Amino acid sequence: MEKTNCQCPECKKRESSDKMSEELNFAVLVALVPVLTITLFKSVGLL
């Protein structure tokens, strides 16, 4: 699906909102990686 570059205020607002949401989701994912890794190691018995 090709993305169009509409310059109307509504599309700009939606694009900004989508970008903020994507950044927040990535930050949560990065924050959870150490917790998941430690949990995995504990369940396997390495810690």
Beta strands, then each sheet from edge to edge (+ up, - down):
end
